[in-house]
Amino acid sequence: MLPECFEPDEDGYCVAIGLTVPWSDNYGPFEESVLVVGCRFEGQPGFFAPIAFLNSTNSIPAGREITARRKSRRRFPSRWTVNRW
């Protein structure tokens, strides 16, 4: 469930979260479900969400699907890498 760069947390913390937003000014109403897993990255505690479900066609494109896309044709230094799982 975790990418290789993460280590599972010793306590086995795992939570399923569900929320209903009856109205949002930017996206309208939507519901979301997320699974969150406790983990460690380079010894530091944190959380990873391996899966998320969202039922709004307005808010999905406004999230990571758009922000993860390149916004300009700017060239980045070659030392920057992207890990893809």
N, C-alpha and C positions, 0 to 999 in steps of 0.2 A: 504494500500500500504506500510505502514511502520511497521516494527516489533514493538512489545510492548515496547521495551526499548527506542525507539525514540519518541520525541514529534514533531508534525508538526511545521514548522516555521510559525510565525504570518503572514508573507507577502505572503504565499502560493506559494513560488518560486518553479517552476517546468520547466525543460528544456529538450527538445529532441535534441540530438546531433548525427550528422552523419558525418563520415569521410571516405575518400578514400585514401589509401596508395598505390600508383602505384607500389612501390617496396621497400622492406626492406631486408637488407643483411641477416638477420636471418630467416625471415618468408616468403619472397616473397610478392606478392601483396595481399592486403585484404581490405575489407570494414567492418566498424563497426558502429552500432547504439546503443545509450545508452540513457536511461531515468534517469535524475538526479533530486532528490527532496531535497529541503532545509529542514533541521530538527535541532533538538537540542538533545544532549545526556548529561544527568546530568547537564543541564543548559548551556552547551557550544554549540555554533552554528557550524554546519557542513553540510555535504551533504551525501546522501545515493543513491546508484544506484540499484533500485529494479530489473532492467532487462537490459540485454545487449545482443545484437545479433552480431555474428561474423561469417563471411563466409570463414574462412581459417582453413583447417584441420591441417596446420603446426603450427599456432600460438595458437590455442585453448589449446592443451596439454601443451604448454610452460607457460601458464598463471596460474590462480589460481587452476585449476584442478590438476596440478602437485604440485605446491608449497604448497597447503593445505594438501597434503598427507604426512604422516610420512616418514622421510628420513632414519631413523635408528631405531633400537630396543631399543633406550634409554628410560628409564623410567622417567616420569615426576612426580613431586610432586603431591600428591593427592589433594592439595588445588587448583590446576589449574583446571578450568572447561571450557567446551566448550558449548556455547549456540547454539542450532540448532533451526532454525525457520521453 
